[in-house]
Amino acid sequence: MSTLQRLRTGLRLDRVDARLPGLRSGLVAATITWSAVVLCVALGWGTSAAGTADFTEAVGFASAAWLLGHGSAVTAGSATISLTPLGLWLGALWVTLRTLERGRDSGPDSGPAQDAVAWGRFSADFIGGYAVAILLAAVLTGLGPARPTIVGLLVALGLPVSALAVELARALVREDDRLPTRLAGIPVWVVRGVEPAARGLGALGVLSAVVLLVALLARWDAVTGLYGAVAPGLVGGLLLTLGQLFFVPNLGVWALAVLAGPGFQVTAGGHIGLDGSHPGLLPMLPVLGLVPPDGEYPGWTKVALALPVIVGLLVGRWADGQWSRLGSWRVKALSAIVAVGLLGVVTCVLAALATGSAGSGRLDAVGPAPVITSAALTGLVALGALLWFAWTGLTTRFATGRG
């Protein structure tokens, strides 16, 4: 072999070695959550009558469930299921983010000298590795009764892309010196809008959790009554509860849809909002016992619209606190606008994931209208942020006038 051939071979191997950390991280992130879903399905398969069937069917079903948890629609017979278990999606996002961070930190370009090429290459390789896992899972669904759609497979890639977006936002806030130099030109007021947005999302999460807790206390008898009617047994009850826990964040998004005004539906023709509850004939799932019974609500219940406004007040306060007391009101307001805008984008994505088909017929469209819900919620939060800056402006003028 000539010296030139050896040099070319060495360069090709270097390129492969450089791409391995990103590809490996993407595959590992996907495999961890896929294995967890297979384990849960295997427990159900081994403790039920389905355990007499071929275990490969359970693997195929688990692969379809894993893809569903990534936002991919799956078809089973004539029914299409596109209602994402948001708990599984959020859990996979967390695992993916942690794996992405560790993979980037241990990569060959993990030092301060990392440039735009290295950062972009690792990100692209990570998505490539994750895409390979998605394709493998799609092939494995052939062992079971459900199949993913082509569009659904593309949507499933949104999870690693979301993890990359979160990592980039956190790196901007931390002023990571490994970021590409082109990102150094992002205005400071944009970067300082990220943290208030994250805290605002946390506040909305706490608000939805409180609403669900109140609903659980008020509807405890209905939930336990449905468990008794289904009679799943000890192991079956544990598995049923685990499966329903994956959809609890969906209920949280539905609760926010009610507080924002538009409300949501579970069955075709039904509607649950601040003006009343008309759920229709619901499936016998214990978690749906949290849905209020049929009835009209008094006008004062619309006071609940003030709750997202209060969150907006907090977002405005947090955006204001990113700057010194003597900072320009303009950059403070711009940071608040960025925070509210990011919050709106994320809530729209979550609402879209928490909405979809849970079968056919009455369950063809379950959840809120994503765009309308996000727009209403963002508008109320923006109103709260505006009220905060109006208040601080008035108090500042009053203090200046007295001085």
N, C-alpha and C positions, 0 to 999 in steps of 0.2 A: 504493500500500500504506500502510495506517495505521501510526501509531507502535506500537500494540499488536500488530499482525500482525508487524511487524519484530522486536519484542522476543521474541515467541513463536518466530519462525524462528531468531533468534539463540540462544535457549535450547536449541532442539532440536539445532542444529549443535554447541553446546558439549557437549551430552550425547554426541553421536556422536564428537566429537573426544576426549572423555575416555575413551571405551570403546575407541578404536582401538589404543592401545598394548598392552592386554591381549589383544585379539583377534589382533593382528598377531604378538605373541610366541608365542601358542599355535600359530598356523598355521606360523610359521617353525620352531619346535621340531619339529613333526611332519614338515614337509617335508624337513628336513635328513636325518633318519634314513630316511624313505621313499626319498629320492633315493639314499642310500648302498646300500640294498637293491636298488633298480632297477639301479644300476651293477653290482653283483655278479652279478645275474641276467643282465644284458646281456652281461657277459663270458663267462658260461657259454653263453648262447644263441649268441653269435657264434663260439665256438670248438668247437662240437659239431654233431652232425647236426641238432639242433633249430634250428640257424641257418637252415635252409631254410623253416621255418615262419614264419607271420606274427609280426612283432615285437610286435604288440598282445597276443598270447597271453603273451609274456614279461612284459609290463607287468602283465597281470592276475595272473599267477603271483606276481610280486614283491609286488604289493599284498596278496595273500593271505598271503604269507610275512611281510610287515611286520605285518599284523594278528595273525598267529600269535605273532610276537615280542612282542606287547603282551598276550598271555594269552588272546586270542580263539580259540575253537575254530573250525575250518574243516572243511567236508565236501567230499569229492571222490568222486563216485559213491556207493557204499554205505559208504565208510570215513569215519570222523570222526577228525580229528587235533587233539588238545588239549595235546600235550606242548610246552610253551613253550621255545624256545631261550633259556635264561636269560642267556647272554652277550649276545644281542641286546637283551633286556629291560633289563639293567643298563647297556649302552651307551646305549640310548635314554633311560634315566632320567638318566644323567649329562648328556647333551646337553640334555634338557629342563630340568634344574636350572640349567645354565649360562645357557640362553636366558631362563629365568624371572628369574634374578637380574639379568641385563643389562636386560631389559625393564622391570623394576620400578625399577631405578636411573635409567633414562632417561625414565620416565614423568612426566606433569605433576604428580603428587602424590608425588614422590620425596623431598621435603624432610622435615625433622624434624616438620613440622606435620601430617604424614599421620595421619589418624584411622582409626577402625574402619571407617567407610563406604568410604574410599578403598582400604584394604587388602583388604577383602572384595570390593569391586567389581572390582579388578584381578584377584584370584584367580578370581572367577566368569567374568570375560571371558576369562581365559587358558584355562580349561577349555572355555568355549564355542568359542574358536578351534580348540582341539585336537579338539573333537568334530566340527567341520566337516570337518577333515582326515580323521578316521576315517570319516565318512560318504562323503566323496569316494573314499577308498581302497576302501570297500565297493562302491561303484558300479563302480570300475575292475576289481574282481575278476570282473565279468561278462565281461571279455575273455578270461579264462583258465578253467582246469578246476575251480578250487576256489571255494567260497562260504563266507562267514562266517555264523555263527548270530546270531540277534538277541541272545541272552544274551551271546554272545561280544563283541559290539560294546559292550555295557554294561561288561563286564569290562575291555575295552581302556581305558576311561576311568580305570581304577585307576592307570595309569602317571602321568598328569599329577597325579592326586590324591596319589599317593605323593611326587612331586616337591614339591608344595606342603607336604606334611607334613614332609619333610626340611628344606625352606627355613625353615619355622616353627620347627622344633627348633633349627636353627643360629642363627636370629635370637634365640631365647630365651637361648641360651648366650652369644651376643655382647652381649646386652642392647641390641639395636637400638632406637634411640629412635623409629623409625617404626612400631613395633608398636602395635596398637590398645590403648587404655588399659585395656580390660577384661582383657587378658592380664597386666597388672601385678599382679593379685591371685594369680597362681599361686605356691604356696609355693616357697621357695628350694630346699628339699630335693628337690622334683620336678625343677627345672631342673638341679640338680647331679647328677641321675641319668642325664642324657642322654649326657654325655661318656663315663662308664664303660661305658654300653651300646654306644656306637659303637666304643670300643676293644675291648670284648669280642667284638663282631662281627668286627672285624679279626683278633683272635686266633683265632677259629674259622675264618676264611678262610685264615689261614696254616696252621693245623692240617690243614685239608682239602687244601691245596696240597701239603703234605709227604706226606700219604697218597697222593695221586695220583702224585707224583714217585717214591715208592718202588714203587708199582704199575707205573709205566712202566718203571723199571729192571728190575723182576722179570719183566715180561711183554713186554719189547722184541721178542723173537723172534716172539711171537704177533702183535703189532701189525704188524710189518714183513711177516710172512707173509701177513696178510690184505691188505695193500697189494699184494703180489705176486699174490695170487689174483684180486683185483679188476682189476688191470692197467689203471688209469685213464689212463695216459699222463702226460706232463709237465704240460700245462695242466689236464687233468682231475684230476690228483693235487693240484695246488695249490688248485683249487676245492673238491675233496673235503675237503682239510685245513681250508680256511677254514670250510666249512660245519660241520665237526665241532668246530672251536674254539668256535663259538657254543654248543655243548652241553657243553663242558668244565665250566662252573659247575654244570650239572645233576649231573655226576659228583661234583663237590665236595660238593653237598648229599647225594647218595647215600652218600658216604663218611662224612659226619657222622651219617647215619642208622645206619650200621653201628657207629660208635663210641658212639652213644647206646644201642644195644641192639636196637631194632626191626628194623633192616636194610631191605632193599628187594628188589624183583623187577624183572626185565626182561621175562620172558615169563610167561604164565599158568601157575601152579603152581610156578614157580621161586622161590627165595629165597636171598639172600646176607646173611649175618650173622656174628656172632662165633663162632657154634657150627659153622658150615660154609658151603660154597658149593654150591648146586644151581641153576645158572643156566638149565638147559634148553637147547633148541636156539636159538642166537642168530643174528640176521641177520649177513651178512658185511660188517660195518662195522668198519674198523680200530680205531676208538675203543673198541669193545666188546671188543677184545682185552685191555683193562685189567681186565676182569671175571675174577676168579679161576676156575680150572677146578673141576670137580666134586670134592668131597671134604669130609671131616669135619675139624674143627680140635680141637686139644687144649684142655682146660679153662683153661689159663693164658692163652689169648688174651683172656679176659674182663678181664684186667688193663687192656686198652685203655679200659675204662669210666672209668679214673682220669684220662684226658686231658681230657675236658670238665670234670671236677672241678677240675683244675689251672687251667683257664680261669676257673672260678668263683672260685678263690682270687685270681686277678689282678683280676677284676671287684670283689671285695670290697675288695681293697687300693686299687684306683683310686677306688672310692666313698669309702673312708676318707680318702684323700688329698685329697678335695675340701674337707675341713674342717681347721681347725687342730687341733693335737694335743690341746688342752684342750676341743675341741668336744663337744657332747652325743652320747653313744653312740646316743641315740634317733634324732636327725636323720641320723646316719651310716648307721644301719640302714635308715631309710626311703629314703635315696638308693640304697642297695644294692638294696632291694626294687623301686624304680622301674627301676633299670638292668636287673635280671633280668627284670622284666615286659616292658620294651621289647624286650629281646633275644628273649624268647619270642614276642612278636607278630611281629617281623620274620622269625624263623626259620620260623614257621608260614606266613607269606606266601610265602617263598622255597620251602619244601617243597611248597606247593600248586602253585606255578608249575612246579616241577621234576618234577611228577607228572602223568600224563595218558595219553591214548591216542595211540599212534604208528601207528595203523592199525586193522586188524580181526583177529579170531582171536587168535593167541598174543600179539599186541602191544596188546591192548585196554586193559590197565592196566599202565603202566610207572612205576617209581619207588617211593618210600616212602609210607606212610600219613601224610599231613601232620600231622594233629592228634596222633596217637600219637607220632610222631617229635619234634614240637616239645615235647610235654609231657615226654617222657623226657629230651631234651636240656636243657630248662629246669630240670628237677628236678635233674639232675647239676650244672649251673652254680650253682643255688641252694644245693646242698649245699656246694660249694666256698666260696661267699661266706659261708655260715654258719660253716664251719670257720675262715675267716679272722677273723671277729668273735669266735668263741669263743677263738681263740688270743690275739688282742689283749686280750680281757677278762681272761684268765688271767694274762697277763704284766703287765698293769696292776695287778691285785690283788696279784700277787707283789711287784712293785716297791713298791707302797704299804705292804704288810705289812712289808717289810724296812726301809722308811723310818720 
